[in-house]
């Protein structure tokens, strides 16, 4: 494990509780997660994998789509996040929701699945296009949905962009500096666009939309 990876895991594990509150209770985020799960176009009994499941904020919406007869697999590399997600699963008594400690760039899933979801994950990956290719291979006849945030191109979004720049610095491990080269928000935008382009390049049908003046982008690809 590299020093950077170790620092990232420690960072996200340390802030798992706060992340869970933000991921669950920020106004509008629940509707966004529900919508992303619906864009996957899953059927009852299907199998869906979430890459970077974090504290489990998407799990209720994914399980609702596949039903108790389907299977939901959450993959995350941070044990602190998975501990939070496991508490949710145990509390709800979901026997068909499985949590796996693993890397989203090399998911420990061998059988083909019907859908793959990744929310606010692509921008954290060093090679997002390669990761998306792997996710597409995992769902060869299914759907992959990406939800990401990056600086908006909308001229009305200047105040939102300013806030987003601050948030990217505060959420960049180890949050001990205020100047980065390249700036985190620029690197994030490059990675998000790389992931989106990789998915669109593999998809036979696509779904794209923007929210919060273009700050949040949802991209779905039917393979």
FENVENUR-V81117 format. One record per run of one state. SS is the DSSP state (@ for helix, = for strand, . for the rest). FROM is the first residue (numbers start at 1). LEN is the number of residues. If there is no record, write none. Layout:
ss: <SS SS>
from: <FROM FROM>
len: <LEN LEN>
This chain:
ss: <. @ . @ . @ . = . @ . = . @ . = . @ . = . @ . @ . = . @ . @ . = . = .>
from: <1 3 15 16 26 29 40 47 52 59 67 71 77 79 93 97 102 104 107 115 120 122 125 128 139 143 150 155 171 184 203 205 212 216 223>
len: <2 12 1 10 3 11 7 5 7 8 4 6 2 14 4 5 2 3 8 5 2 3 3 11 4 7 5 16 13 19 2 7 4 7 1>
